[in-house]
Amino acid sequence: MKDRSTGRTFRAGTWGAILGGMVGFGLGLLLAPEEGRRLRRKLAYQLDHLSEQVADLIEKTLSPESESEARRDGKALVDDAQEKAEKIGTDIDALLGEMREGQETP
């Protein structure tokens, strides 16, 4: 017997529900008691509108300006830590240099 994770089962169920809903919606529109030409125009409009919304969502998700506040804060924190680590490294090198000079001059 295979061990299935809850997350995998949830994703499969979610995709099944989404695809089932889309098929049901399409069949409902096609079988609705409306004039064929009017129904096709309505369906084309709704699909066009949906595609625009999906494109906008993808663009917002992939654009660098949509970077979350937490990500910006994390990046600033890492940059600050790197800067401080470099300063500490420089200070340690300077102290080691002074210690060597003190040991060389008896």
C-alpha positions as CSV (number, residue, x, y, z in Angstrom):
1,M,0.0,0.0,0.0
2,K,1.4,3.4,-0.9
3,D,1.8,6.1,1.7
4,R,0.1,9.3,0.4
5,S,0.7,12.6,2.0
6,T,-2.1,14.9,2.9
7,G,-0.7,17.8,0.9
8,R,-0.6,15.6,-2.3
9,T,-4.1,14.4,-1.8
10,F,-5.3,18.0,-1.1
11,R,-3.6,19.3,-4.3
12,A,-5.1,16.5,-6.4
13,G,-8.6,17.1,-5.0
14,T,-8.2,20.9,-5.5
15,W,-7.2,20.4,-9.2
16,G,-10.0,17.9,-9.7
17,A,-12.5,20.4,-8.3
18,I,-11.2,23.2,-10.4
19,L,-11.2,21.2,-13.6
20,G,-14.6,19.7,-12.8
21,G,-16.0,23.1,-12.1
22,M,-14.6,24.5,-15.4
23,V,-16.1,21.5,-17.4
24,G,-19.4,21.9,-15.6
25,F,-19.5,25.6,-16.3
26,G,-18.7,25.1,-19.9
27,L,-21.4,22.4,-20.3
28,G,-23.9,24.5,-18.5
29,L,-23.3,27.5,-20.8
30,L,-23.5,25.2,-23.9
31,L,-26.7,23.6,-22.8
32,A,-28.4,26.7,-21.5
33,P,-31.7,27.6,-23.2
34,E,-30.3,30.7,-25.0
35,E,-29.9,31.5,-28.6
36,G,-26.7,30.0,-30.0
37,R,-25.1,33.1,-31.3
38,R,-25.8,35.1,-28.2
39,L,-24.5,32.3,-26.0
40,R,-21.3,32.0,-28.0
41,R,-20.7,35.8,-27.7
42,K,-21.3,35.6,-24.0
43,L,-19.0,32.7,-23.6
44,A,-16.3,34.4,-25.7
45,Y,-16.6,37.6,-23.6
46,Q,-16.3,35.7,-20.3
47,L,-13.3,33.6,-21.5
48,D,-11.6,36.8,-22.7
49,H,-12.3,38.5,-19.4
50,L,-11.0,35.5,-17.5
51,S,-7.8,35.3,-19.5
52,E,-7.1,39.0,-18.9
53,Q,-7.6,38.4,-15.1
54,V,-5.2,35.4,-15.2
55,A,-2.6,37.4,-17.2
56,D,-2.8,40.3,-14.7
57,L,-2.4,37.9,-11.8
58,I,0.6,36.2,-13.4
59,E,2.2,39.5,-14.2
60,K,1.7,40.8,-10.6
61,T,3.1,37.5,-9.2
62,L,6.2,37.5,-11.4
63,S,7.0,41.2,-11.3
64,P,9.8,42.3,-9.0
65,E,7.8,45.3,-7.8
66,S,5.3,42.9,-6.2
67,E,8.0,41.8,-3.7
68,S,6.4,41.3,-0.3
69,E,7.3,43.5,2.7
70,A,8.7,40.5,4.5
71,R,11.0,39.7,1.6
72,R,12.2,43.3,1.5
73,D,12.8,43.3,5.2
74,G,14.6,40.0,5.0
75,K,16.8,41.2,2.2
76,A,17.6,44.4,4.1
77,L,18.5,42.3,7.2
78,V,20.8,40.0,5.2
79,D,22.5,43.0,3.6
80,D,23.0,44.7,7.0
81,A,24.4,41.5,8.5
82,Q,26.9,41.1,5.6
83,E,28.0,44.7,6.0
84,K,28.6,44.2,9.7
85,A,30.4,40.9,9.1
86,E,32.7,42.6,6.6
87,K,33.4,45.4,9.2
88,I,34.2,42.8,11.9
89,G,36.5,40.9,9.5
90,T,38.3,44.2,8.8
91,D,38.6,45.0,12.5
92,I,40.0,41.5,13.3
93,D,42.5,41.8,10.5
94,A,43.6,45.1,11.8
95,L,44.0,43.7,15.4
96,L,45.9,40.7,14.2
97,G,48.2,43.0,12.3
98,E,48.8,45.1,15.4
99,M,49.5,42.0,17.4
100,R,52.0,40.7,14.9
101,E,53.8,44.1,14.9
102,G,53.9,44.0,18.7
103,Q,55.5,40.5,18.6
104,E,58.1,41.4,16.0
105,T,59.5,44.4,17.8
106,P,61.3,43.2,21.0
